[in-house]
């Protein structure tokens, strides 16, 4: 095996004794000697090894030294290997021929050992130096390649890290304008020293422009009102990119050289998402005299793609928000408009009930209409409540409430529907009170909705149960039925708005699919949760309302005045009542009912007429619609109570009726909705009579 530390020397001669002489002379050099007995054998060695120098005998049989040298020179790898011819002839012609075949020197035989060793050593040293330089060059090249690869890898990692960070930043907000600012901010200074996001405005010819500038303290972002101060080149490039939907690059005037010789320093990238161009991302590297390399352009396109997706998501979210807002406004408007005719219809039914007509057919028709109107009122109320909750405009008045009272109220509300289905109702309550911090009316509405739901979806003669128990620091109210049940695939969706389990063609159960949505939202407003369980179709269902328990509230002091008021009062005089509503039929129907109660009623249809009529009739009570034309109900009440020439006006009781429940802040003695029935006012009549006696004894 050859020693890699030694240099090879090839000695070619057909005489063995001469090869032995050369071996003795050259072995002092300490190098590896390779011997060949012919030109052919020498060529084989040339193919296998690299040699520092070749000692070649000129006179050899078959293939002489000149022919061998010519073949050696014809091979690229050995074309420059030094060849020293050894010959016994000093003929100049032969020497010229040898030099022509690539010889670097001639040695006459017999050789002088010192001369041979000296000449061979020179070429050996030269070969070793050449190899060393070659190795150093290869090492340098390898080092440079490694450094270049490492730099490329680091740059690739930097770009990937930037794109990952950019994707996280631009995707963290669904606000359209906020996302636009985030894109501009993240583009500086990595993408450019200056960046602009240009989006077409809502009307033709308008633009929404956001710029980011690299400053020492960080990117400065601001919105631009228009194109003022912009170069024509920039605007044309942006409009071109928007129209073509393709990347455009160009050169600023600072480039100072033909475009073909330099990378561009301006880039205009379309923000494309789902086949739609949402705007243009423009970046400039002119201030720092940087340019966009192909890798930079690739990174910029990747950023533009992420930015476009983020903008598109924000746009879609904004559209969904607008659609949802319009839907809620429509539902609210629909519910309000449906309530307007309900008030006079309900009043007319109450009038018929009080008229005393006992004909069986009339009673049947009247009660049928009353039940359907009551059902319609409940649907409209649910629509209004869902709309208010969705828009965050519902208010709950929390207080300490015993669940027994809540359950009792819900059962009484739902009893007609339960009895109509001939269902058996089981109520189970603990002996100890379970106190929760709740709005009693709203929580009773939750349980009533669940009971109504159970009654609707349970076949006639079914079993419905409601129970309340303590479970640690929670109160659990369970409403269970043995009705039609809920398929497994619907369990996760029963609380979604407008979702119904019964999707049959006849829609035998009716409803809008908002009752359970309302239940969930109201329970969540109380800090609780609602759960549903069912073993499948035909196996019944169970709804569980979980609420945090509260401490029992302190017992209120005995109200002597209330006890006195509860005592029988002497027969009071009739009340003078002013009814004000711009819905003529609602005002007239309520007036008729109040007259049937024995009161003196005056009716007005706008605020101005109400004030004039009040001056003539001096009413004890005013029932006001808030949404009046001209001057509203608030202003009417203020004017009536500010009359100094009317002793009773300062304490005039007023019942405020409104389509929206925004009247509590005005501290009305009674506040109702426009579809309020007569029974709502009856509860206040006794108080109003007492108040009228105290303030107007005449």
Buried (B, 14 or more C-beta within 10 A) or exposed (E): EEEEEBBBBBBBBBEEEBBEBBEEBBEEBEBBBBBBBBBEBBBEBBEEEEBBBBBBBBBBEEBBBBEBBEBBBEEEEBEEBBBBBBBEEEEEEBBEBBBEBBBBBBBEBEBEBEEBBEBBBBBBEEBBEEEEEEEEEEEEEEEEEEEEEEEEEEBEEEBEEBBEEBBEBBBEBBEBBEBBBBBBBBBBBBBBBBBBBBBBEEEEEEBBBBBBBBEEEEBEBEEBEEBEEBEEEBEEBBBBBBEEEEBBBBBBEEBEEEEEEEBBBBBBBBBBBEEEBBBBBBBBBBBEEBBBEEEBBEBBBBBBBBBBBBBBBBBBBBEEEEEEEEEBEEBBEBBBEBBBBBBBBBBBBBBBBEEEEEEEEEEEEBEEBBEEBBEBBBBBBBBBBBBBBBBEEBEBEBEBBBBBEBBBBBBEBBBEBBEEBEBEBEBEBEEEEBBBBBBBEBBBBBBBBBBBBBBBBBEEEBBBBBBBBEEEEBBBBBBBBBBBBBEEEBBEEBBBBEBBBBEEEEEEEEBBBBBBBBBBBBBEBBEBEBBBEBEEEEEBBBBBBBBEBBEEEEEEEEEEEEEEEEEEEEEEBBBBBBBBBBBEBBBBBBBBBBBBBEBBBBBBBBBBBBBEBBBEBBBBBBBBBBBBEEBBBBBBBEBBBEBEEBEBBEEBBBBBBBBBBEBEEBEBBBBBBBBBBBEBBEEBBEEBBEBBBEBBEE
